[in-house]
Amino acid sequence: MAENYITCQEENGSINISEDVIAGMVRSAVMDVEGVAGLSNTAGAEIAELIGIKTLTRGVKVQYINDKVVVDTIITVSYGSNIVQVAKNVQEKAINTVSAATGIQKAEVNVHVSGIAFDK
């Protein structure tokens, strides 16, 4: 797992939040969005899971770049859902989650739709 932290400098000292913590919260929030069938892994994360390294941030990557939280999500959408609307809802939910969790108001969310999930 990454050991990168988002640091917020406060009057009484600094607050450090692991990017993995934020990614876990975003992951949970995104799974609640109607039309999201699941989150997908990148190839590197799938290889890590094959060799036994578990990740709680599957399908979500968080970075802190130039005083802005940048979130990348890789989702699969349920068949019959409006893909663009689902992606917009994911963006909104992720931005609200980051803001509520960190107090940081500047966030960018990139949604990557990797597939469609069909009912069995």
C-alpha positions as CSV (number, residue, x, y, z in Angstrom):
1,M,0.0,0.0,0.0
2,A,1.1,3.5,-0.6
3,E,2.5,5.5,2.2
4,N,1.6,8.9,0.8
5,Y,-0.1,11.4,3.0
6,I,-2.1,14.5,2.5
7,T,-0.8,17.1,5.0
8,C,-3.0,19.9,6.3
9,Q,-1.0,22.5,8.2
10,E,-3.0,23.8,11.1
11,E,-2.4,26.3,13.8
12,N,-1.7,23.6,16.4
13,G,0.4,21.4,14.1
14,S,0.0,19.3,11.0
15,I,-2.7,16.7,10.2
16,N,-1.6,13.8,8.0
17,I,-4.2,11.6,6.2
18,S,-3.1,8.6,4.2
19,E,-4.2,8.6,0.6
20,D,-5.3,5.0,1.2
21,V,-7.7,6.1,3.9
22,I,-9.4,8.6,1.6
23,A,-9.4,6.0,-1.2
24,G,-11.2,3.6,1.0
25,M,-13.9,6.1,1.9
26,V,-14.3,7.1,-1.7
27,R,-14.6,3.4,-2.7
28,S,-17.3,2.8,-0.2
29,A,-19.2,6.0,-1.3
30,V,-18.9,5.1,-5.0
31,M,-20.3,1.6,-4.5
32,D,-23.5,3.3,-3.2
33,V,-24.1,5.2,-6.5
34,E,-27.0,3.7,-8.4
35,G,-25.8,2.1,-11.6
36,V,-22.3,1.3,-10.4
37,A,-21.9,-2.5,-10.6
38,G,-18.4,-2.5,-9.2
39,L,-14.9,-1.2,-9.2
40,S,-12.1,-2.5,-11.3
41,N,-8.4,-2.9,-10.6
42,T,-5.5,-1.6,-12.7
43,A,-3.2,-4.2,-14.1
44,G,-0.6,-3.5,-11.3
45,A,-3.1,-3.9,-8.5
46,E,-4.3,-7.2,-10.0
47,I,-0.8,-8.5,-10.0
48,A,-0.3,-7.4,-6.4
49,E,-3.4,-9.3,-5.4
50,L,-2.2,-12.4,-7.2
51,I,1.0,-12.4,-5.1
52,G,-1.0,-12.0,-1.9
53,I,-0.9,-8.2,-1.4
54,K,-4.4,-7.2,-0.4
55,T,-5.7,-3.7,-1.2
56,L,-8.7,-1.9,0.2
57,T,-8.5,0.8,-2.4
58,R,-9.4,-1.4,-5.4
59,G,-10.5,0.8,-8.3
60,V,-9.7,4.1,-6.6
61,K,-6.5,6.0,-6.7
62,V,-6.0,9.2,-4.7
63,Q,-3.2,11.8,-5.1
64,Y,-2.5,15.2,-3.6
65,I,-1.2,17.5,-6.4
66,N,-0.8,21.2,-6.2
67,D,-3.1,21.7,-3.2
68,K,-5.8,19.6,-4.9
69,V,-7.0,16.1,-4.2
70,V,-7.1,14.1,-7.5
71,V,-9.2,10.9,-7.5
72,D,-9.2,8.4,-10.3
73,T,-12.0,5.7,-10.2
74,I,-12.3,2.7,-12.5
75,I,-15.9,1.5,-12.5
76,T,-18.1,-1.0,-14.2
77,V,-21.7,0.2,-15.0
78,S,-24.9,-1.9,-14.7
79,Y,-26.4,-2.7,-18.1
80,G,-29.2,-0.4,-19.0
81,S,-27.9,2.5,-16.9
82,N,-27.0,5.9,-18.5
83,I,-23.2,5.7,-18.5
84,V,-22.6,9.5,-18.5
85,Q,-25.1,10.1,-15.7
86,V,-23.7,7.3,-13.6
87,A,-20.2,8.8,-14.1
88,K,-21.4,12.3,-13.2
89,N,-23.0,10.9,-10.0
90,V,-19.8,9.1,-9.1
91,Q,-17.9,12.4,-9.5
92,E,-20.3,14.3,-7.3
93,K,-20.4,11.6,-4.6
94,A,-16.6,11.3,-4.6
95,I,-16.1,15.1,-4.4
96,N,-18.6,15.3,-1.5
97,T,-16.8,12.5,0.3
98,V,-13.4,14.0,0.0
99,S,-14.6,17.4,1.1
100,A,-16.4,15.9,4.2
101,A,-13.5,13.7,5.1
102,T,-10.7,16.2,4.7
103,G,-12.2,19.7,4.6
104,I,-10.3,20.2,1.4
105,Q,-12.6,21.9,-1.1
106,K,-10.5,21.5,-4.2
107,A,-10.9,18.1,-5.7
108,E,-10.9,16.6,-9.2
109,V,-12.5,13.2,-9.9
110,N,-11.7,11.3,-13.1
111,V,-14.1,8.5,-13.8
112,H,-12.9,5.6,-16.1
113,V,-15.7,3.2,-17.2
114,S,-14.0,-0.1,-17.9
115,G,-17.0,-2.2,-18.7
116,I,-20.7,-3.1,-18.4
117,A,-22.1,-5.7,-16.0
118,F,-25.0,-7.8,-17.4
119,D,-27.6,-9.4,-15.2
120,K,-27.3,-13.2,-15.1
